[in-house]
Amino acid sequence: MDNALTSATLVIVVLLLLGSFSDSRTKRLERRLRETERRLDLLLAHHGIADDRPELAEVDDLLRRDRKIEAIKRYRQLTGAGLAEAKEAVEARIR
């Protein structure tokens, strides 16, 4: 019985460690992806290439009506972007 308890404890500890490793790796990859997307947006804006995704037409409509904050919120809903990334992207669309 002592052996079974020790084995179960060891399995739980290993699972917790694997979960922790997986979570930190996922967060690191998500950060890298956000940074890559930010840089790509900057490159597109620098070269004057418009982001013409049809789902962002609603964001453009809000911008035409001077509703920047609502446009940022809608951009976040449509893309899953963070606040800073959405603000940057919406400001790039204004330019």
C-alpha positions as CSV (number, residue, x, y, z in Angstrom):
1,M,0.0,0.0,0.0
2,D,2.9,2.4,0.8
3,N,4.4,1.6,-2.6
4,A,1.1,2.4,-4.4
5,L,0.8,5.7,-2.6
6,T,4.3,6.6,-3.5
7,S,3.7,5.7,-7.1
8,A,0.5,7.7,-7.2
9,T,2.3,10.7,-5.7
10,L,5.1,10.5,-8.2
11,V,2.6,10.3,-11.1
12,I,0.8,13.4,-9.8
13,V,4.0,15.3,-9.4
14,V,5.2,14.4,-13.0
15,L,1.8,15.4,-14.4
16,L,1.9,18.7,-12.6
17,L,5.4,19.4,-13.9
18,L,4.4,18.5,-17.5
19,G,1.4,20.7,-17.2
20,S,3.5,23.6,-16.0
21,F,6.1,23.1,-18.7
22,S,3.4,22.9,-21.4
23,D,1.7,26.1,-20.1
24,S,4.9,28.1,-20.0
25,R,5.8,26.9,-23.5
26,T,2.4,27.8,-24.8
27,K,2.6,31.3,-23.3
28,R,6.1,31.8,-24.8
29,L,4.9,30.7,-28.2
30,E,1.8,33.0,-28.0
31,R,4.1,35.9,-27.1
32,R,6.4,35.1,-30.1
33,L,3.3,34.9,-32.4
34,R,2.0,38.3,-31.2
35,E,5.4,39.9,-31.8
36,T,5.7,38.3,-35.3
37,E,2.2,39.6,-36.2
38,R,3.1,43.1,-34.9
39,R,6.2,43.2,-37.0
40,L,4.3,41.9,-40.0
41,D,1.7,44.7,-39.5
42,L,4.5,47.3,-39.3
43,L,6.0,46.0,-42.5
44,L,2.7,46.0,-44.3
45,A,2.0,49.6,-43.1
46,H,5.5,50.7,-44.1
47,H,5.1,49.4,-47.6
48,G,1.5,50.8,-47.9
49,I,-0.1,47.4,-48.2
50,A,-3.6,47.5,-47.0
51,D,-5.1,44.8,-44.8
52,D,-8.2,44.1,-46.8
53,R,-9.7,41.2,-44.8
54,P,-13.4,41.4,-45.3
55,E,-14.2,40.8,-41.7
56,L,-12.5,44.1,-40.8
57,A,-14.8,46.1,-42.9
58,E,-16.9,46.7,-39.7
59,V,-13.8,48.1,-38.0
60,D,-13.2,50.5,-41.0
61,D,-16.9,51.6,-40.8
62,L,-16.5,52.5,-37.1
63,L,-13.3,54.4,-37.9
64,R,-15.1,56.4,-40.7
65,R,-17.7,57.4,-38.0
66,D,-14.9,58.5,-35.6
67,R,-15.6,55.7,-33.1
68,K,-12.0,54.6,-32.5
69,I,-12.5,53.0,-29.1
70,E,-15.4,50.9,-30.5
71,A,-13.2,50.0,-33.5
72,I,-10.4,48.8,-31.2
73,K,-12.9,46.7,-29.2
74,R,-14.4,45.2,-32.4
75,Y,-10.9,44.5,-33.8
76,R,-10.1,42.6,-30.6
77,Q,-13.3,40.6,-30.8
78,L,-12.7,39.7,-34.5
79,T,-9.0,38.9,-34.2
80,G,-8.4,37.9,-30.6
81,A,-5.6,40.5,-30.4
82,G,-4.5,42.1,-27.1
83,L,-5.3,45.7,-26.3
84,A,-2.0,47.2,-27.3
85,E,-1.9,45.1,-30.6
86,A,-5.4,46.1,-31.5
87,K,-4.8,49.8,-30.8
88,E,-1.7,49.7,-33.0
89,A,-3.5,47.8,-35.8
90,V,-6.5,50.2,-35.7
91,E,-4.2,53.2,-35.7
92,A,-2.4,51.7,-38.7
93,R,-5.8,51.4,-40.5
94,I,-6.4,55.1,-39.8
95,R,-3.2,56.0,-41.7
